[in-house]
Amino acid sequence: MQYLWVFLIGGLICMLGEVLIITTKITSARILVAFVLVGVLLQALNLFEPISRFAGAGINVPIIGFGASLAKGAMGAVKASGLLGAFTGGLQATAGGIAAAITFAFLFSLICKSKTK
């Protein structure tokens, strides 16, 4: 049953993004930023963890989970090291994911040939 909820929640998030792309003139970059901000807002309001326990990877894997990780890292670093933590904590919390994204993007750029549309 857990897999079904993960699939449904993740699918609804992706469907919402597609509906916004198709029916509005909002660019995909702005939708991406909006989803990150939703994750930050959910984490700031302490709503992300209960949703995450229910939805699992359905909410953690999309970009909303990245926003929540940024906020969680920043809030934890502020508690540990003060105001400077607001600027450094988010990057420390998400450094592994950012490094993986850069590494895989580089590897795929070596393997694939880019084409203009």
N, C-alpha and C positions, 0 to 999 in steps of 0.2 A: 504494500500500500504506500510505503514511503517513496518508492520510485515513481509512482503515479503522481503524488503531490509535487515532487521535484520537477517532473516533466511539465505538469500543468502550470505551476508558478513560473518556471523559467520560460515556458512557451508564451504565457500571458505577457511577460515583460518584453519579450522579443516581438510579439504581435503588436503591442502598444507602440514600440519604436517604428515598426513598419507602417502602421496606420498613420502615425505622425508624418512619416516621410511621404506617403502617398497622398494624403488628404490636405496637407498644409504646405506652405512654402518655406517652412523652417528647414534649414540645412541640416544635414546629418551630423555635422560637427557641433551644432548648437544642441541637438537632441542628445548627443554624447555627453556634453557638459551638463545638461539638465539631469541626466541619469546619475552622473557622479554627484551632483548636488543633492539629489534625492537620497542617495546613500549617506552622504554627510549629514543631512538633516535627520534621517532615521536614527543614525548613531548618536547624534547630539541629543535627541529626545529619548534615548534609551529604548527605542522601539525595534532596532535592528536585530538584537539578540533573540527576543521572543519569536520574531518572524523567521530568523535563521534556524532556530531549533525546529520549527514546524516545516519550513520549506527546504532546508538543507542547501544543496548545491544549486537549487533553482533560483535562489536569491544571491548566493555567494559568488557564483561563477560569472554572471553578467557584470557589467561595469558598475552596477549599483554596489556590489560587494567591494570593489576597489575604492569607491568613495567612502564607504564605511570604514575600511581599513585605514585610509588616510586620516579620517577623523579620530578613530580610536588611538592611533599612534600619536597624533598631535595632542590629544587630551591626556594621554598617559605621560608624555614627555613634559607637558606643562606642570603636571603634579610633581614630577621628579626634578626638573631643572628650571622651572619658572617660565617666563615669557619667551625666552629663546627656544624652548621646546615646541612652541607653536609653529615655528618655522622649520625645525629639524625633525620632529617626531614623525610626521607623516611620511617623509622620505625614508626614514629608517625603517618604518613598519612595512613599507611596500618595496624596498630596495630589491629584494629577490625577484619579485614579479617584473619590475621594470628592467632589471638586468637580463632576465630570460627573454622578455619581449625584444630588447635590442639585439641580443645574440641570435635569436631565431630569425629576426628580420634580416640581419646581415647574412646569415647562412642561406636563406631563401633568395636573397638578392644575388648571391653567387651562382645558385643553381638555375634560377629562372631568368628568362630574358623579358625585360619590360617592353610594353607596346603602348603606343599612344592610341587613344580612342578616335 
